[in-house]
């Protein structure tokens, strides 16, 4: 299995929304892709509750059969629509892609 983890920092006030509103929008729209994008095995988005200045605003944790499946997800039109919005309201983004072994551990 293949894990795709992304964290974002949003622009407060972009498109008239707070960071919290952007994070909630992203959560709702990415989680709605489950069942729409066939490559998704699992997908969840967490919204930050920490006030530390180093914290990111939201995190995506998703699973795919392999890296090729994740690449198909990335170009699926439903995902592209969400990604286009995110790109306009984001100040920082970090990504980790990792293999997961049979025991469920990241390697």
Buried (B, 14 or more C-beta within 10 A) or exposed (E): BBBBBBBBBBBBEBEEBBBBBBBBBBBEBBEEBEEEBEBBBEBEBBBBEEEEEEEBBBBBBBBBEEEEBBEBBBEBEBBEEBBEBBEEBBEEEEEEEEEBEEEEEEE
